[in-house]
Amino acid sequence: MTDASLFPNGRPHQFLLDSGIKSFKIVKEMDRSKKLIGYFDTWDNVSNCINNPQLWNGVRISWCRYSTPNFKNLRRPAQIGNADNSSQIPKGSNFF
């Protein structure tokens, strides 16, 4: 799957039109295979694609859903030196 095959003659392929996809990107994996990542405007359109496999040049394509990770719980505030007050840099210091 390439950009050229998804837009033959400068027009979207029927595969894109049938999917309801708003935008996409093609990612090349380390094994040189490619993955089409689609972005949809509603979760209903995502569910519709997941539940209804499509045909691409005679091959049945099944969509799957991935969610972005929640990074809020993974980040900790940065600390300089020890956690006690004696290691803090005094205010007004030019030391970075």
Secondary structure, DSSP 8 states (H G I E B T S, - for coil): --HHHHSGGGS--HHHHHHT-SEEEEEE-TTS-EEEEEE-SSHHHHHHHHHS-EEETTEEE----------TTT------S-SSGGGS--TT----
